[in-house]
Amino acid sequence: MLSFTETARCGGARAGEVRTPRGSFATPAFMPVGTRGAVRTLTSADLEDLGAAVVLANTYHLMLRPGAELIAERGGLHRFMDWSGHILTDSGGYQVMSLEPKLDDAGATFRSTYDGSTHTLTPERATEVQALLGSDIAMVLDVCPPLPSPRPVIEAAVDRTAAWAARARAAHRSIAPPSQLQFGIVQGGLEVDLRRTSAARTLEIGFDGYAIGGLSVGEERHERLEPLAATTEMLPADRPRYLMGVGDPLSLLEAVSAGVDMFDCVLPTRLARHGTVLTSEGRLNLANARFARDDGPLDPALANDPAGRWSRAYLRHLLMVGETAATRILTLHNLAWLFELMASTRVAIAQGRFEAHAAAIRAVWER
């Protein structure tokens, strides 16, 4: 059983607590992406030290390697990873967009990115795989069209997502462990009326929580604001709202302002692998020669920065000579920075100063 308690509100932004059979976590919350059962370059112990509450893993990839059945034989994904926090598993819906599989009403047929073998992912199979993995929150299989897409393509995605959601819900009630929760996904592209239609159809089925999919897939940031607001205003206040695939600070705060509670994105870890760090000064690219003699920390404003003992000059050196330690340290920093952004946002909401908090972030990040 899942419960969501709103603990504070400031305008449209809300802070809260999600309670699950595993425990609880505070919102707004950012979830790092551990696609194959690990956040790149980090261990479960690292995530514990950072204070991560929820980690995202991917159904499609774990189904292929090492296999959901193998993981289930070893006690499930938590035990396999040695991770005691929450796990949310994506259903494979993103791969429906990114890998361009063959789609029909039954499901999606993929060629494995590993060995070229053919696999069919249906709403029922995606549910079964997630049940075997034993995640705390399972997502329904959906259709996520890229943007821009013609309206008929978006309409078809809304229809198929709703049909698949009903099948996934029935399968989940039949085969999932009692402790596993399931979220529905709202599609609709940038079309406000289709967003409302999709939300209504998803609510009619009824889920433990609700995700907003099909945004941050090619549109400009300002374009998603109206469809996002139209979606969140239809979602129940007593259930968590999850915006999929968004992780830059400006988009996070805009979504929080619209009443979103949960987020995931590969952005902080991907940026780290390319030498870019998130700071109170905005993004810094350590490959820039101006950091070669900079003896300051990555972000003096970030308390307890796991990268704080090393200078920008040293970390740039590691990056430029290809030391893998650079990627690991920058990943730790970027996640710590985003977790602190979420923590300070929760405090700002509780203290009734969210707009001032968001304005201060915008003043830096919109430069």
Steps between C-alpha positions, in 0.01 A plus 500: 500500500628845407410825669596855417478775759539862400702664775526854360383707204620826350300605195484197273811342651458238768722307736394161623578150614448180304451192717534150357533152649878555491500832684466865407670780310455875484389687191583675274750221434754435226571137409838414345491257211659158546390353168669161534484478878770758576544874460802528274833504688322481840419226749197454720716616791571824313127557453439439869770752590344755264161454663323365192151378585388349168699357210357432155581180311391393152279204420614464139872483578471276807263268312774448241802491731535327735130404475213562739472133590868485599457807721186352657691179581743715697236663713401790277666820390542650848703203614684475168608866530535491879275804513252554784338815363213525256523384139274623221512299179426660165290272283694522175269765358786734426654231280173496305605846387879483493552157339214524247368146547210345314180606676156345492212472742660197664824674594843603375746270324866597542834386378735470794763772514737232633480209256231579243256240631129578474281560804138605542405720792129502572325680785472166677864403444624842616292454814632147550862608462456775757330258738800268465737788564304586814516877461302718737333698221427349160403700193249398235618449144413809298557655159715813512512674161783746434425869463406646269263233369182544295179509701377163364820339634440655844135391495601143417755504783233618746262225390759224510644619832152487656430153364837372617453662841176310558672173410802580717276582795315171468828309473646680800203412718544139397874439523683780684614465861270686743779742590548621142321817394410595144486841333302590190641733235329796332594572139373762255804687371453877508126475427314621808173329406676168442682536832166541674354206312795279589489608865128425524543154347794421727311616808203286401722191519642609835864475611710551811666804343511683170783584263514762228677359198569626151665828602868592480513300176592771252287802588623836629479548875232769483281283277441240770370739767136517388450126436681424826272730698193362324604150602589563863177688568308183410705263715382420853659694784541188714725319251860576397559659161810400308642689200712259301838586351552855630810599697628848418454750786271741314267226377493340844391821669241575231354155552504536879310825453238301307462252787731216391662287771745257339760518224764288329759576236839385372609864465717537814690177436532557126631853554755365747633254244560796268669717761209734576398576857191655657580789733354810662671688214317293238655232281879491491691307234827396660659447160516878472860619534401764756473226764857372450630719783181533703572378853143545622248221560237414240233687696592675825128546570433124516545374854634146540588476132652154440735672254581785736849385597632538145559816299353582162855493363561147626166366379558662162838328484339160569239570236750606234723195546205262495510381860176319581516649849395831344169359377428340834579813702302728269204260508503505880510879493219545247265268686585663833427838345159390368408333829585826677288693249206275584563532875522880485186506285311300763615746767403799285150358448461436872612855579271659241780640283504264204464777240800689638699177511412417138574856388849483650572177311362645177715811535809280479389228261334724241812708448 
